[in-house]
Amino acid sequence: MDILLVGDSLAEHWPVDAWHSWKTYSLGVGGDLTQHVLWRLDRTNWCSCQPKRILIVVGTNNLLFGESEADVAAGIEAIAGRLAAVHPVAELFVLLPPPFGADLRRGDEERQALKARLIVWCGHRLIDADTTLLAVGRLSNPNYQPDLVHFTARGYEILTGVVQAVFDQAS
């Protein structure tokens, strides 16, 4: 397997065909918080799964529920630690929770504080797609579904391109 997606609905709904020839498997579950992902990871049998790369896509729901950036960062770091322990050879990446909510500005302050914490912890393996996703603006953004949390097919295409570019730079 080339890529293992781990996280919430953003991972769950990521179209596998967006990755083109890369074999992708998703452990994304809608509504999951970092705590749920940790619980699920502790109950997963990893015998047959050997990903080359792991992309952690989680934290949006935690921010939606008002958790602090410190708690969200701690949850993401714990997830990464568990995954690194069972997949020590896999390259591990984290997607910064993308903009969401009214005018795509909800939780901006917390997201930026989370970004600062995660950069210190994971450096160039933190993927920040904000600039690309917001290139068309914050209002009526065609990259987002009407709920302003989830992505359209176009949004996932753009996001996949950003992630693949980071993967290529890291290799």
Secondary structure by P-SEA (a helix, b strand, c coil): ccbbbbcccccccccccccccccccccccccccaaaaaaaaaacccccccccbbbbbccaaaaaacccaaaaaaaaaaaaaaaaaacccbbbbbbcccccccccccaaaaaaaaaaaaaaacccccccccccccccccccccccccccccccaaaaaaaaaaaaaaaaaac
